[in-house]
Amino acid sequence: MVEDESGVFMVEGCASDQDWIPGVRNRPEFYIKVLHYCNSDVGEHKTVLPIFRVYTPATYDYHIEHPIELD
């Protein structure tokens, strides 16, 4: 439950996954599942996936911290 009126909250945890093929590490795919009551009394689930894939090289995410600015 988020008790901060601004809606800011911390997410903590650890990931684990099953290695199905011997010798090949299966990295977990992380996501965040949110239940909110913003527009409904029933509640709505939202799944938030990462904006990048874990297996990509570090240079793939460079644009997130350093966006290209066009004039």
Phi, psi and omega per residue, in radians:
M1 nan 2.375 3.121
V2 -1.630 2.042 -3.131
E3 -1.772 -0.161 3.105
D4 -1.353 2.197 -3.084
E5 -1.114 -0.412 3.125
S6 -1.376 -0.200 3.135
G7 1.524 0.110 3.138
V8 -1.390 2.359 3.119
F9 -2.575 2.848 3.138
M10 -1.820 2.547 3.076
V11 -2.096 2.237 3.110
E12 -2.346 2.764 3.075
G13 2.765 -3.071 3.075
C14 -2.403 2.731 -3.111
A15 -1.956 2.518 3.001
S16 -2.487 2.642 -3.098
D17 -2.597 2.852 -3.123
Q18 -1.604 2.297 3.044
D19 -1.522 1.766 -3.037
W20 -1.386 -0.562 -3.131
I21 -1.871 2.114 -3.129
P22 -0.998 2.307 3.121
G23 1.520 -0.171 3.128
V24 -1.986 2.000 -3.108
R25 -1.332 2.243 3.100
N26 -1.704 1.852 -3.126
R27 -1.372 2.391 -3.133
P28 -1.199 2.503 3.031
E29 -1.681 2.048 -3.072
F30 -1.613 2.700 3.066
Y31 -2.763 2.898 3.093
I32 -2.098 2.292 3.081
K33 -1.923 2.214 -3.063
V34 -2.076 2.345 2.993
L35 -1.928 2.112 -3.121
H36 -2.279 2.763 3.140
Y37 -2.113 0.611 -3.058
C38 -1.128 -0.833 -3.045
N39 -2.080 0.251 -3.051
S40 -2.730 2.539 3.047
D41 -1.377 -0.348 -3.114
V42 -1.363 -0.592 -3.086
G43 1.700 2.657 -3.120
E44 -2.407 2.360 3.090
H45 -1.597 2.361 3.017
K46 -2.177 2.384 3.064
T47 -1.889 2.170 -3.120
V48 -1.870 2.008 3.123
L49 -1.639 2.736 3.129
P50 -1.144 2.699 -3.135
I51 -1.462 0.003 3.105
F52 -2.549 2.818 3.094
R53 -1.651 2.548 -3.044
V54 -1.149 -0.592 -3.012
Y55 -1.403 -0.061 -3.116
T56 -1.369 2.694 3.123
P57 -1.189 2.814 -3.095
A58 -1.055 -0.509 -3.134
T59 -1.196 -0.347 3.132
Y60 -1.122 -0.598 -3.099
D61 -1.554 0.010 -3.038
Y62 -0.981 -0.647 -3.088
H63 -1.185 -0.362 -3.135
I64 -1.191 -0.774 3.122
E65 -1.462 -0.423 -3.070
H66 -2.272 1.336 -3.098
P67 -1.170 2.654 3.089
I68 -1.442 2.192 3.135
E69 -1.832 2.156 3.120
L70 -1.781 2.367 3.122
D71 -1.683 nan nan
